[in-house]
Amino acid sequence: MLCVRAATRTNTLALHSLPPPLRRNLRSPFSVRMSASASLPNQIIEHIVLFKAKADADPSAINTMLRNLNGLATLDSVLHISAGPIAHCRSSSLTFTHMLHSRYRSKSDLASYTDDPVHVGVVVNDVKPVVDDVMAVDWVADDFSGPVAVPPGAALRLSLLKLKEEAGESGKSEVLGVVRGIKDKFGLIEQLTVGENFSPARAKGFSIASIAVLKGAKELEALGAESEAANVEKDKVREFLDEVLVLDYGLPASVQAASL
């Protein structure tokens, strides 16, 4: 295991030493560190960033943004990362066009990623020029099980909940309990993480988040067809909710299909 980690780190350092154009050409659109292919116990950190591309943004500039965000998989702290267009965005007040999902072992690893000069450079040079709105949420996924790397071709359903001020701690606990129980009620969901956002500055007031991982677009569509059962669950906590944002995102089925 030490040899594998040493080799992985050596390859990462070698990749960083290349000029940026060559480095970008070697990056996989949804590559992950070798150690991330295994299951991790206990908990991970989920990190979501939502982007709204400018209406007049050059498509090639958006492609460059996505390619270089996916290229951040080479950073040592990143367990998994994937960035791409959002398939559906359901909200009464917000519209986003692209999403980044990444995972970390700890809050300190997330902080290392955030402060890394390579990440900062991508944000300054590739993200800010083409987007006019950004939202981000982070949460601790307790009792995590399954692979930390979301496989190619999988589909994600991200749900963000904004609680009413009067909901209080009891309302928040009830909402968290209902969301955590969703996996047992919908067999199509292969992995579900739920948690309370710990980075409120860019979350636009949304405080509870969940990601459901499904095998693919077909399963995501089938999940949407179970609207009656979903409404039963929503009704249990509707009185505590001020706003709900639901987004669907699909990972590319292969590196070739994802080339930008």
Salt bridges, closest charged atoms under 4 A:
GLU46 OE1 - HIS101 NE2 2.71
GLU46 OE1 - ARG103 NE 2.96
ASP76 OD2 - ARG9 NH1 2.31
ASP76 OD1 - ARG33 NH1 3.42
ASP133 OD1 - LYS204 NZ 3.06
ASP138 OD1 - HIS47 ND1 2.41
GLU169 OE1 - LYS172 NZ 3.17
GLU196 OE2 - LYS172 NZ 2.97
GLU233 OE2 - LYS236 NZ 3.27
ASP235 OD1 - ARG238 NH2 2.73
GLU243 OE1 - LYS162 NZ 3.44
ASP248 OD2 - ARG90 NH2 3.37
ASP248 OD1 - ARG157 NE 2.80
